Amino acid sequence: MNNLIQEVRSKIPFDMPETQMCSGKCNGCSLKLLEFLDTELVEWEIRLKNGERPNFGDLHYVSKVSKKIYKVLVRNGLVEPVDV
């Protein structure tokens, strides 16, 4: 899970300014989606620090949500498409 979280944080621009995020076309609110994903990742970081071990379902869920949000960011022109 730590590796997955690191990869998601390296590929998705959580630090993008709101003015840049909300200035072009919008096919889903990138700002709200990034806030949601960041909350999910922070929650897992805390759970991991507390010794919780994720199962395959947890890994699948975080991966699936991250990919879907990335696709919205691509559609909104905020990131370049990559093979995931």
PDB file of N, CA, C and O in Angstrom:
ATOM      1  N   MET A   1       0.838  -1.192   0.000  1.00  0.00           N
ATOM      2  CA  MET A   1       0.000   0.000   0.000  1.00  0.00           C
ATOM      3  C   MET A   1       0.880   1.251   0.000  1.00  0.00           C
ATOM      4  O   MET A   1       0.574   2.233  -0.677  1.00  0.00           O
ATOM      5  N   ASN A   2       1.980   1.207   0.770  1.00  0.00           N
ATOM      6  CA  ASN A   2       2.878   2.370   0.769  1.00  0.00           C
ATOM      7  C   ASN A   2       3.386   2.679  -0.630  1.00  0.00           C
ATOM      8  O   ASN A   2       3.446   3.841  -1.032  1.00  0.00           O
ATOM      9  N   ASN A   3       3.752   1.639  -1.372  1.00  0.00           N
ATOM     10  CA  ASN A   3       4.235   1.844  -2.738  1.00  0.00           C
ATOM     11  C   ASN A   3       3.147   2.427  -3.625  1.00  0.00           C
ATOM     12  O   ASN A   3       3.415   3.318  -4.432  1.00  0.00           O
ATOM     13  N   LEU A   4       1.938   1.938  -3.484  1.00  0.00           N
ATOM     14  CA  LEU A   4       0.817   2.450  -4.263  1.00  0.00           C
ATOM     15  C   LEU A   4       0.572   3.925  -3.934  1.00  0.00           C
ATOM     16  O   LEU A   4       0.387   4.740  -4.837  1.00  0.00           O
ATOM     17  N   ILE A   5       0.570   4.259  -2.673  1.00  0.00           N
ATOM     18  CA  ILE A   5       0.361   5.652  -2.258  1.00  0.00           C
ATOM     19  C   ILE A   5       1.450   6.548  -2.822  1.00  0.00           C
ATOM     20  O   ILE A   5       1.160   7.639  -3.313  1.00  0.00           O
ATOM     21  N   GLN A   6       2.703   6.102  -2.759  1.00  0.00           N
ATOM     22  CA  GLN A   6       3.808   6.900  -3.297  1.00  0.00           C
ATOM     23  C   GLN A   6       3.656   7.100  -4.802  1.00  0.00           C
ATOM     24  O   GLN A   6       3.893   8.194  -5.314  1.00  0.00           O
ATOM     25  N   GLU A   7       3.263   6.048  -5.504  1.00  0.00           N
ATOM     26  CA  GLU A   7       3.094   6.164  -6.953  1.00  0.00           C
ATOM     27  C   GLU A   7       1.965   7.129  -7.298  1.00  0.00           C
ATOM     28  O   GLU A   7       2.113   7.967  -8.188  1.00  0.00           O
ATOM     29  N   VAL A   8       0.846   7.015  -6.602  1.00  0.00           N
ATOM     30  CA  VAL A   8      -0.284   7.917  -6.852  1.00  0.00           C
ATOM     31  C   VAL A   8       0.139   9.363  -6.580  1.00  0.00           C
ATOM     32  O   VAL A   8      -0.156  10.254  -7.376  1.00  0.00           O
ATOM     33  N   ARG A   9       0.812   9.591  -5.483  1.00  0.00           N
ATOM     34  CA  ARG A   9       1.234  10.963  -5.140  1.00  0.00           C
ATOM     35  C   ARG A   9       2.244  11.519  -6.144  1.00  0.00           C
ATOM     36  O   ARG A   9       2.306  12.731  -6.352  1.00  0.00           O
ATOM     37  N   SER A  10       3.037  10.639  -6.769  1.00  0.00           N
ATOM     38  CA  SER A  10       4.021  11.121  -7.746  1.00  0.00           C
ATOM     39  C   SER A  10       3.388  11.405  -9.112  1.00  0.00           C
ATOM     40  O   SER A  10       3.927  12.199  -9.883  1.00  0.00           O
ATOM     41  N   LYS A  11       2.264  10.775  -9.420  1.00  0.00           N
ATOM     42  CA  LYS A  11       1.638  10.923 -10.738  1.00  0.00           C
ATOM     43  C   LYS A  11       0.516  11.956 -10.773  1.00  0.00           C
ATOM     44  O   LYS A  11       0.213  12.506 -11.832  1.00  0.00           O
ATOM     45  N   ILE A  12      -0.094  12.220  -9.637  1.00  0.00           N
ATOM     46  CA  ILE A  12      -1.256  13.110  -9.596  1.00  0.00           C
ATOM     47  C   ILE A  12      -0.854  14.432  -8.943  1.00  0.00           C
ATOM     48  O   ILE A  12      -0.264  14.437  -7.863  1.00  0.00           O
ATOM     49  N   PRO A  13      -1.172  15.556  -9.598  1.00  0.00           N
ATOM     50  CA  PRO A  13      -0.743  16.880  -9.121  1.00  0.00           C
ATOM     51  C   PRO A  13      -1.619  17.437  -7.994  1.00  0.00           C
ATOM     52  O   PRO A  13      -2.444  18.322  -8.222  1.00  0.00           O
ATOM     53  N   PHE A  14      -1.436  16.917  -6.787  1.00  0.00           N
ATOM     54  CA  PHE A  14      -2.239  17.379  -5.648  1.00  0.00           C
ATOM     55  C   PHE A  14      -1.954  18.843  -5.309  1.00  0.00           C
ATOM     56  O   PHE A  14      -2.787  19.510  -4.695  1.00  0.00           O
ATOM     57  N   ASP A  15      -0.792  19.340  -5.702  1.00  0.00           N
ATOM     58  CA  ASP A  15      -0.405  20.712  -5.360  1.00  0.00           C
ATOM     59  C   ASP A  15      -0.755  21.729  -6.449  1.00  0.00           C
ATOM     60  O   ASP A  15      -0.341  22.886  -6.367  1.00  0.00           O
ATOM     61  N   MET A  16      -1.511  21.314  -7.463  1.00  0.00           N
ATOM     62  CA  MET A  16      -1.882  22.211  -8.546  1.00  0.00           C
ATOM     63  C   MET A  16      -2.780  23.330  -7.997  1.00  0.00           C
ATOM     64  O   MET A  16      -3.725  23.063  -7.254  1.00  0.00           O
ATOM     65  N   PRO A  17      -2.483  24.572  -8.364  1.00  0.00           N
ATOM     66  CA  PRO A  17      -3.313  25.684  -7.886  1.00  0.00           C
ATOM     67  C   PRO A  17      -4.756  25.555  -8.381  1.00  0.00           C
ATOM     68  O   PRO A  17      -5.014  25.105  -9.497  1.00  0.00           O
ATOM     69  N   GLU A  18      -5.674  25.961  -7.524  1.00  0.00           N
ATOM     70  CA  GLU A  18      -7.096  25.881  -7.849  1.00  0.00           C
ATOM     71  C   GLU A  18      -7.423  26.688  -9.097  1.00  0.00           C
ATOM     72  O   GLU A  18      -8.268  26.278  -9.893  1.00  0.00           O
ATOM     73  N   THR A  19      -6.770  27.824  -9.278  1.00  0.00           N
ATOM     74  CA  THR A  19      -7.037  28.663 -10.452  1.00  0.00           C
ATOM     75  C   THR A  19      -6.675  27.934 -11.741  1.00  0.00           C
ATOM     76  O   THR A  19      -7.357  28.098 -12.753  1.00  0.00           O
ATOM     77  N   GLN A  20      -5.633  27.148 -11.721  1.00  0.00           N
ATOM     78  CA  GLN A  20      -5.245  26.369 -12.905  1.00  0.00           C
ATOM     79  C   GLN A  20      -6.204  25.195 -13.106  1.00  0.00           C
ATOM     80  O   GLN A  20      -6.558  24.859 -14.236  1.00  0.00           O
ATOM     81  N   MET A  21      -6.613  24.587 -12.019  1.00  0.00           N
ATOM     82  CA  MET A  21      -7.482  23.420 -12.070  1.00  0.00           C
ATOM     83  C   MET A  21      -8.870  23.772 -12.588  1.00  0.00           C
ATOM     84  O   MET A  21      -9.502  22.969 -13.275  1.00  0.00           O
ATOM     85  N   CYS A  22      -9.334  24.949 -12.266  1.00  0.00           N
ATOM     86  CA  CYS A  22     -10.721  25.324 -12.568  1.00  0.00           C
ATOM     87  C   CYS A  22     -10.830  26.358 -13.676  1.00  0.00           C
ATOM     88  O   CYS A  22     -11.833  27.068 -13.747  1.00  0.00           O
ATOM     89  N   SER A  23      -9.830  26.464 -14.542  1.00  0.00           N
ATOM     90  CA  SER A  23      -9.864  27.516 -15.556  1.00  0.00           C
ATOM     91  C   SER A  23     -10.234  27.016 -16.950  1.00  0.00           C
ATOM     92  O   SER A  23     -10.519  27.831 -17.827  1.00  0.00           O
ATOM     93  N   GLY A  24     -10.241  25.746 -17.175  1.00  0.00           N
ATOM     94  CA  GLY A  24     -10.533  25.222 -18.511  1.00  0.00           C
ATOM     95  C   GLY A  24     -11.801  24.415 -18.523  1.00  0.00           C
ATOM     96  O   GLY A  24     -12.726  24.646 -17.744  1.00  0.00           O
ATOM     97  N   LYS A  25     -11.822  23.442 -19.444  1.00  0.00           N
ATOM     98  CA  LYS A  25     -12.996  22.582 -19.527  1.00  0.00           C
ATOM     99  C   LYS A  25     -13.093  21.718 -18.279  1.00  0.00           C
ATOM    100  O   LYS A  25     -12.090  21.421 -17.629  1.00  0.00           O
ATOM    101  N   CYS A  26     -14.307  21.325 -17.960  1.00  0.00           N
ATOM    102  CA  CYS A  26     -14.508  20.559 -16.734  1.00  0.00           C
ATOM    103  C   CYS A  26     -15.506  19.435 -16.990  1.00  0.00           C
ATOM    104  O   CYS A  26     -16.683  19.681 -17.252  1.00  0.00           O
ATOM    105  N   ASN A  27     -15.024  18.218 -16.911  1.00  0.00           N
ATOM    106  CA  ASN A  27     -15.859  17.021 -17.063  1.00  0.00           C
ATOM    107  C   ASN A  27     -15.806  16.230 -15.768  1.00  0.00           C
ATOM    108  O   ASN A  27     -15.402  15.067 -15.761  1.00  0.00           O
ATOM    109  N   GLY A  28     -16.201  16.837 -14.707  1.00  0.00           N
ATOM    110  CA  GLY A  28     -16.063  16.276 -13.363  1.00  0.00           C
ATOM    111  C   GLY A  28     -15.198  17.241 -12.579  1.00  0.00           C
ATOM    112  O   GLY A  28     -14.198  17.730 -13.105  1.00  0.00           O
ATOM    113  N   CYS A  29     -15.545  17.520 -11.372  1.00  0.00           N
ATOM    114  CA  CYS A  29     -14.824  18.531 -10.591  1.00  0.00           C
ATOM    115  C   CYS A  29     -13.481  17.986 -10.118  1.00  0.00           C
ATOM    116  O   CYS A  29     -13.408  17.206  -9.169  1.00  0.00           O
ATOM    117  N   SER A  30     -12.428  18.409 -10.796  1.00  0.00           N
ATOM    118  CA  SER A  30     -11.087  17.943 -10.460  1.00  0.00           C
ATOM    119  C   SER A  30     -10.721  18.291  -9.023  1.00  0.00           C
ATOM    120  O   SER A  30     -10.106  17.485  -8.324  1.00  0.00           O
ATOM    121  N   LEU A  31     -11.090  19.471  -8.586  1.00  0.00           N
ATOM    122  CA  LEU A  31     -10.764  19.913  -7.228  1.00  0.00           C
ATOM    123  C   LEU A  31     -11.372  18.976  -6.192  1.00  0.00           C
ATOM    124  O   LEU A  31     -10.677  18.521  -5.284  1.00  0.00           O
ATOM    125  N   LYS A  32     -12.646  18.688  -6.320  1.00  0.00           N
ATOM    126  CA  LYS A  32     -13.315  17.810  -5.359  1.00  0.00           C
ATOM    127  C   LYS A  32     -12.765  16.388  -5.427  1.00  0.00           C
ATOM    128  O   LYS A  32     -12.612  15.730  -4.398  1.00  0.00           O
ATOM    129  N   LEU A  33     -12.471  15.918  -6.633  1.00  0.00           N
ATOM    130  CA  LEU A  33     -11.921  14.572  -6.777  1.00  0.00           C
ATOM    131  C   LEU A  33     -10.545  14.463  -6.139  1.00  0.00           C
ATOM    132  O   LEU A  33     -10.243  13.463  -5.488  1.00  0.00           O
ATOM    133  N   LEU A  34      -9.705  15.483  -6.318  1.00  0.00           N
ATOM    134  CA  LEU A  34      -8.377  15.464  -5.698  1.00  0.00           C
ATOM    135  C   LEU A  34      -8.475  15.539  -4.184  1.00  0.00           C
ATOM    136  O   LEU A  34      -7.702  14.890  -3.478  1.00  0.00           O
ATOM    137  N   GLU A  35      -9.408  16.315  -3.685  1.00  0.00           N
ATOM    138  CA  GLU A  35      -9.605  16.387  -2.235  1.00  0.00           C
ATOM    139  C   GLU A  35     -10.047  15.028  -1.694  1.00  0.00           C
ATOM    140  O   GLU A  35      -9.571  14.589  -0.648  1.00  0.00           O
ATOM    141  N   PHE A  36     -10.951  14.368  -2.403  1.00  0.00           N
ATOM    142  CA  PHE A  36     -11.417  13.042  -1.998  1.00  0.00           C
ATOM    143  C   PHE A  36     -10.263  12.046  -1.991  1.00  0.00           C
ATOM    144  O   PHE A  36     -10.079  11.315  -1.017  1.00  0.00           O
ATOM    145  N   LEU A  37      -9.486  12.014  -3.072  1.00  0.00           N
ATOM    146  CA  LEU A  37      -8.391  11.060  -3.172  1.00  0.00           C
ATOM    147  C   LEU A  37      -7.326  11.336  -2.112  1.00  0.00           C
ATOM    148  O   LEU A  37      -6.791  10.403  -1.513  1.00  0.00           O
ATOM    149  N   ASP A  38      -7.020  12.596  -1.881  1.00  0.00           N
ATOM    150  CA  ASP A  38      -6.035  12.938  -0.854  1.00  0.00           C
ATOM    151  C   ASP A  38      -6.511  12.457   0.511  1.00  0.00           C
ATOM    152  O   ASP A  38      -5.719  11.940   1.298  1.00  0.00           O
ATOM    153  N   THR A  39      -7.795  12.624   0.795  1.00  0.00           N
ATOM    154  CA  THR A  39      -8.353  12.151   2.065  1.00  0.00           C
ATOM    155  C   THR A  39      -8.206  10.640   2.194  1.00  0.00           C
ATOM    156  O   THR A  39      -7.830  10.141   3.255  1.00  0.00           O
ATOM    157  N   GLU A  40      -8.499   9.912   1.124  1.00  0.00           N
ATOM    158  CA  GLU A  40      -8.351   8.454   1.137  1.00  0.00           C
ATOM    159  C   GLU A  40      -6.898   8.058   1.405  1.00  0.00           C
ATOM    160  O   GLU A  40      -6.633   7.159   2.203  1.00  0.00           O
ATOM    161  N   LEU A  41      -5.967   8.723   0.741  1.00  0.00           N
ATOM    162  CA  LEU A  41      -4.546   8.385   0.905  1.00  0.00           C
ATOM    163  C   LEU A  41      -4.047   8.727   2.303  1.00  0.00           C
ATOM    164  O   LEU A  41      -3.317   7.943   2.908  1.00  0.00           O
ATOM    165  N   VAL A  42      -4.435   9.887   2.818  1.00  0.00           N
ATOM    166  CA  VAL A  42      -4.033  10.271   4.171  1.00  0.00           C
ATOM    167  C   VAL A  42      -4.588   9.278   5.186  1.00  0.00           C
ATOM    168  O   VAL A  42      -3.900   8.886   6.128  1.00  0.00           O
ATOM    169  N   GLU A  43      -5.835   8.879   4.983  1.00  0.00           N
ATOM    170  CA  GLU A  43      -6.435   7.901   5.894  1.00  0.00           C
ATOM    171  C   GLU A  43      -5.632   6.600   5.893  1.00  0.00           C
ATOM    172  O   GLU A  43      -5.379   6.027   6.952  1.00  0.00           O
ATOM    173  N   TRP A  44      -5.231   6.135   4.714  1.00  0.00           N
ATOM    174  CA  TRP A  44      -4.443   4.908   4.651  1.00  0.00           C
ATOM    175  C   TRP A  44      -3.049   5.098   5.234  1.00  0.00           C
ATOM    176  O   TRP A  44      -2.509   4.180   5.852  1.00  0.00           O
ATOM    177  N   GLU A  45      -2.467   6.263   5.049  1.00  0.00           N
ATOM    178  CA  GLU A  45      -1.150   6.516   5.657  1.00  0.00           C
ATOM    179  C   GLU A  45      -1.244   6.411   7.174  1.00  0.00           C
ATOM    180  O   GLU A  45      -0.362   5.839   7.814  1.00  0.00           O
ATOM    181  N   ILE A  46      -2.300   6.954   7.745  1.00  0.00           N
ATOM    182  CA  ILE A  46      -2.504   6.875   9.197  1.00  0.00           C
ATOM    183  C   ILE A  46      -2.744   5.433   9.622  1.00  0.00           C
ATOM    184  O   ILE A  46      -2.174   4.967  10.608  1.00  0.00           O
ATOM    185  N   ARG A  47      -3.579   4.736   8.883  1.00  0.00           N
ATOM    186  CA  ARG A  47      -3.879   3.345   9.223  1.00  0.00           C
ATOM    187  C   ARG A  47      -2.617   2.483   9.153  1.00  0.00           C
ATOM    188  O   ARG A  47      -2.414   1.611   9.997  1.00  0.00           O
ATOM    189  N   LEU A  48      -1.780   2.721   8.162  1.00  0.00           N
ATOM    190  CA  LEU A  48      -0.537   1.960   8.035  1.00  0.00           C
ATOM    191  C   LEU A  48       0.406   2.259   9.205  1.00  0.00           C
ATOM    192  O   LEU A  48       1.038   1.351   9.746  1.00  0.00           O
ATOM    193  N   LYS A  49       0.496   3.525   9.588  1.00  0.00           N
ATOM    194  CA  LYS A  49       1.342   3.892  10.737  1.00  0.00           C
ATOM    195  C   LYS A  49       0.851   3.244  12.016  1.00  0.00           C
ATOM    196  O   LYS A  49       1.639   2.971  12.921  1.00  0.00           O
ATOM    197  N   ASN A  50      -0.455   2.994  12.093  1.00  0.00           N
ATOM    198  CA  ASN A  50      -1.035   2.355  13.271  1.00  0.00           C
ATOM    199  C   ASN A  50      -0.968   0.830  13.197  1.00  0.00           C
ATOM    200  O   ASN A  50      -1.525   0.137  14.048  1.00  0.00           O
ATOM    201  N   GLY A  51      -0.284   0.313  12.175  1.00  0.00           N
ATOM    202  CA  GLY A  51      -0.054  -1.118  12.078  1.00  0.00           C
ATOM    203  C   GLY A  51      -1.094  -1.911  11.317  1.00  0.00           C
ATOM    204  O   GLY A  51      -1.005  -3.137  11.254  1.00  0.00           O
ATOM    205  N   GLU A  52      -2.080  -1.242  10.735  1.00  0.00           N
ATOM    206  CA  GLU A  52      -3.098  -1.970   9.978  1.00  0.00           C
ATOM    207  C   GLU A  52      -2.495  -2.479   8.673  1.00  0.00           C
ATOM    208  O   GLU A  52      -1.678  -1.804   8.046  1.00  0.00           O
ATOM    209  N   ARG A  53      -2.903  -3.656   8.281  1.00  0.00           N
ATOM    210  CA  ARG A  53      -2.416  -4.256   7.033  1.00  0.00           C
ATOM    211  C   ARG A  53      -3.570  -4.319   6.040  1.00  0.00           C
ATOM    212  O   ARG A  53      -4.614  -4.905   6.330  1.00  0.00           O
ATOM    213  N   PRO A  54      -3.380  -3.712   4.863  1.00  0.00           N
ATOM    214  CA  PRO A  54      -4.445  -3.751   3.860  1.00  0.00           C
ATOM    215  C   PRO A  54      -4.555  -5.140   3.235  1.00  0.00           C
ATOM    216  O   PRO A  54      -3.577  -5.884   3.163  1.00  0.00           O
ATOM    217  N   ASN A  55      -5.761  -5.475   2.785  1.00  0.00           N
ATOM    218  CA  ASN A  55      -5.941  -6.721   2.052  1.00  0.00           C
ATOM    219  C   ASN A  55      -5.988  -6.377   0.556  1.00  0.00           C
ATOM    220  O   ASN A  55      -5.886  -5.211   0.176  1.00  0.00           O
ATOM    221  N   PHE A  56      -6.142  -7.395  -0.274  1.00  0.00           N
ATOM    222  CA  PHE A  56      -6.160  -7.155  -1.712  1.00  0.00           C
ATOM    223  C   PHE A  56      -7.331  -6.276  -2.129  1.00  0.00           C
ATOM    224  O   PHE A  56      -7.209  -5.494  -3.071  1.00  0.00           O
ATOM    225  N   GLY A  57      -8.440  -6.390  -1.455  1.00  0.00           N
ATOM    226  CA  GLY A  57      -9.592  -5.540  -1.749  1.00  0.00           C
ATOM    227  C   GLY A  57      -9.286  -4.068  -1.506  1.00  0.00           C
ATOM    228  O   GLY A  57      -9.689  -3.203  -2.284  1.00  0.00           O
ATOM    229  N   ASP A  58      -8.571  -3.794  -0.424  1.00  0.00           N
ATOM    230  CA  ASP A  58      -8.179  -2.411  -0.118  1.00  0.00           C
ATOM    231  C   ASP A  58      -7.262  -1.854  -1.202  1.00  0.00           C
ATOM    232  O   ASP A  58      -7.440  -0.729  -1.667  1.00  0.00           O
ATOM    233  N   LEU A  59      -6.280  -2.659  -1.596  1.00  0.00           N
ATOM    234  CA  LEU A  59      -5.350  -2.241  -2.647  1.00  0.00           C
ATOM    235  C   LEU A  59      -6.093  -2.007  -3.960  1.00  0.00           C
ATOM    236  O   LEU A  59      -5.844  -1.026  -4.660  1.00  0.00           O
ATOM    237  N   HIS A  60      -6.999  -2.914  -4.279  1.00  0.00           N
ATOM    238  CA  HIS A  60      -7.770  -2.789  -5.513  1.00  0.00           C
ATOM    239  C   HIS A  60      -8.612  -1.513  -5.497  1.00  0.00           C
ATOM    240  O   HIS A  60      -8.675  -0.794  -6.494  1.00  0.00           O
ATOM    241  N   TYR A  61      -9.252  -1.236  -4.373  1.00  0.00           N
ATOM    242  CA  TYR A  61     -10.103  -0.058  -4.257  1.00  0.00           C
ATOM    243  C   TYR A  61      -9.300   1.232  -4.473  1.00  0.00           C
ATOM    244  O   TYR A  61      -9.700   2.091  -5.259  1.00  0.00           O
ATOM    245  N   VAL A  62      -8.174   1.361  -3.774  1.00  0.00           N
ATOM    246  CA  VAL A  62      -7.362   2.580  -3.898  1.00  0.00           C
ATOM    247  C   VAL A  62      -6.827   2.715  -5.321  1.00  0.00           C
ATOM    248  O   VAL A  62      -6.803   3.815  -5.874  1.00  0.00           O
ATOM    249  N   SER A  63      -6.404   1.614  -5.908  1.00  0.00           N
ATOM    250  CA  SER A  63      -5.904   1.640  -7.275  1.00  0.00           C
ATOM    251  C   SER A  63      -6.997   2.044  -8.261  1.00  0.00           C
ATOM    252  O   SER A  63      -6.769   2.879  -9.137  1.00  0.00           O
ATOM    253  N   LYS A  64      -8.165   1.461  -8.122  1.00  0.00           N
ATOM    254  CA  LYS A  64      -9.291   1.728  -9.016  1.00  0.00           C
ATOM    255  C   LYS A  64      -9.732   3.189  -8.928  1.00  0.00           C
ATOM    256  O   LYS A  64      -9.930   3.846  -9.951  1.00  0.00           O
ATOM    257  N   VAL A  65      -9.882   3.690  -7.713  1.00  0.00           N
ATOM    258  CA  VAL A  65     -10.295   5.088  -7.515  1.00  0.00           C
ATOM    259  C   VAL A  65      -9.245   6.034  -8.104  1.00  0.00           C
ATOM    260  O   VAL A  65      -9.585   7.017  -8.762  1.00  0.00           O
ATOM    261  N   SER A  66      -7.980   5.732  -7.864  1.00  0.00           N
ATOM    262  CA  SER A  66      -6.896   6.582  -8.367  1.00  0.00           C
ATOM    263  C   SER A  66      -6.903   6.626  -9.892  1.00  0.00           C
ATOM    264  O   SER A  66      -6.739   7.695 -10.480  1.00  0.00           O
ATOM    265  N   LYS A  67      -7.089   5.483 -10.532  1.00  0.00           N
ATOM    266  CA  LYS A  67      -7.116   5.432 -11.995  1.00  0.00           C
ATOM    267  C   LYS A  67      -8.299   6.214 -12.549  1.00  0.00           C
ATOM    268  O   LYS A  67      -8.159   6.933 -13.538  1.00  0.00           O
ATOM    269  N   LYS A  68      -9.454   6.081 -11.924  1.00  0.00           N
ATOM    270  CA  LYS A  68     -10.634   6.803 -12.401  1.00  0.00           C
ATOM    271  C   LYS A  68     -10.436   8.315 -12.278  1.00  0.00           C
ATOM    272  O   LYS A  68     -10.785   9.069 -13.187  1.00  0.00           O
ATOM    273  N   ILE A  69      -9.882   8.745 -11.167  1.00  0.00           N
ATOM    274  CA  ILE A  69      -9.649  10.180 -10.972  1.00  0.00           C
ATOM    275  C   ILE A  69      -8.600  10.679 -11.955  1.00  0.00           C
ATOM    276  O   ILE A  69      -8.722  11.784 -12.485  1.00  0.00           O
ATOM    277  N   TYR A  70      -7.577   9.879 -12.200  1.00  0.00           N
ATOM    278  CA  TYR A  70      -6.552  10.260 -13.175  1.00  0.00           C
ATOM    279  C   TYR A  70      -7.182  10.450 -14.559  1.00  0.00           C
ATOM    280  O   TYR A  70      -6.840  11.393 -15.272  1.00  0.00           O
ATOM    281  N   LYS A  71      -8.093   9.564 -14.933  1.00  0.00           N
ATOM    282  CA  LYS A  71      -8.759   9.677 -16.235  1.00  0.00           C
ATOM    283  C   LYS A  71      -9.560  10.972 -16.334  1.00  0.00           C
ATOM    284  O   LYS A  71      -9.598  11.593 -17.396  1.00  0.00           O
ATOM    285  N   VAL A  72     -10.198  11.385 -15.245  1.00  0.00           N
ATOM    286  CA  VAL A  72     -10.932  12.654 -15.244  1.00  0.00           C
ATOM    287  C   VAL A  72      -9.949  13.806 -15.423  1.00  0.00           C
ATOM    288  O   VAL A  72     -10.229  14.747 -16.166  1.00  0.00           O
ATOM    289  N   LEU A  73      -8.811  13.744 -14.756  1.00  0.00           N
ATOM    290  CA  LEU A  73      -7.798  14.792 -14.900  1.00  0.00           C
ATOM    291  C   LEU A  73      -7.281  14.863 -16.337  1.00  0.00           C
ATOM    292  O   LEU A  73      -7.015  15.950 -16.848  1.00  0.00           O
ATOM    293  N   VAL A  74      -7.141  13.717 -16.983  1.00  0.00           N
ATOM    294  CA  VAL A  74      -6.735  13.688 -18.394  1.00  0.00           C
ATOM    295  C   VAL A  74      -7.799  14.356 -19.248  1.00  0.00           C
ATOM    296  O   VAL A  74      -7.482  15.203 -20.083  1.00  0.00           O
ATOM    297  N   ARG A  75      -9.073  13.980 -19.045  1.00  0.00           N
ATOM    298  CA  ARG A  75     -10.171  14.577 -19.820  1.00  0.00           C
ATOM    299  C   ARG A  75     -10.245  16.086 -19.623  1.00  0.00           C
ATOM    300  O   ARG A  75     -10.610  16.820 -20.542  1.00  0.00           O
ATOM    301  N   ASN A  76      -9.901  16.545 -18.433  1.00  0.00           N
ATOM    302  CA  ASN A  76      -9.939  17.977 -18.131  1.00  0.00           C
ATOM    303  C   ASN A  76      -8.664  18.694 -18.581  1.00  0.00           C
ATOM    304  O   ASN A  76      -8.536  19.903 -18.389  1.00  0.00           O
ATOM    305  N   GLY A  77      -7.722  17.957 -19.176  1.00  0.00           N
ATOM    306  CA  GLY A  77      -6.500  18.557 -19.703  1.00  0.00           C
ATOM    307  C   GLY A  77      -5.482  18.951 -18.660  1.00  0.00           C
ATOM    308  O   GLY A  77      -4.627  19.796 -18.925  1.00  0.00           O
ATOM    309  N   LEU A  78      -5.550  18.360 -17.480  1.00  0.00           N
ATOM    310  CA  LEU A  78      -4.647  18.743 -16.395  1.00  0.00           C
ATOM    311  C   LEU A  78      -3.399  17.859 -16.299  1.00  0.00           C
ATOM    312  O   LEU A  78      -2.393  18.265 -15.718  1.00  0.00           O
ATOM    313  N   VAL A  79      -3.465  16.672 -16.858  1.00  0.00           N
ATOM    314  CA  VAL A  79      -2.313  15.756 -16.883  1.00  0.00           C
ATOM    315  C   VAL A  79      -2.288  15.066 -18.243  1.00  0.00           C
ATOM    316  O   VAL A  79      -3.290  15.020 -18.957  1.00  0.00           O
ATOM    317  N   GLU A  80      -1.135  14.538 -18.577  1.00  0.00           N
ATOM    318  CA  GLU A  80      -0.990  13.803 -19.824  1.00  0.00           C
ATOM    319  C   GLU A  80      -1.418  12.358 -19.624  1.00  0.00           C
ATOM    320  O   GLU A  80      -1.194  11.782 -18.559  1.00  0.00           O
ATOM    321  N   PRO A  81      -2.033  11.770 -20.647  1.00  0.00           N
ATOM    322  CA  PRO A  81      -2.413  10.354 -20.518  1.00  0.00           C
ATOM    323  C   PRO A  81      -1.181   9.459 -20.452  1.00  0.00           C
ATOM    324  O   PRO A  81      -0.182   9.697 -21.131  1.00  0.00           O
ATOM    325  N   VAL A  82      -1.275   8.422 -19.619  1.00  0.00           N
ATOM    326  CA  VAL A  82      -0.226   7.414 -19.522  1.00  0.00           C
ATOM    327  C   VAL A  82      -0.890   6.054 -19.459  1.00  0.00           C
ATOM    328  O   VAL A  82      -2.074   5.946 -19.138  1.00  0.00           O
ATOM    329  N   ASP A  83      -0.139   5.037 -19.760  1.00  0.00           N
ATOM    330  CA  ASP A  83      -0.668   3.681 -19.630  1.00  0.00           C
ATOM    331  C   ASP A  83      -0.619   3.306 -18.154  1.00  0.00           C
ATOM    332  O   ASP A  83       0.447   3.314 -17.538  1.00  0.00           O
ATOM    333  N   VAL A  84      -1.787   2.976 -17.587  1.00  0.00           N
ATOM    334  CA  VAL A  84      -1.847   2.560 -16.182  1.00  0.00           C
ATOM    335  C   VAL A  84      -2.386   1.163 -16.054  1.00  0.00           C
ATOM    336  O   VAL A  84      -2.506   0.648 -14.942  1.00  0.00           O
TER     337      VAL A  84
END
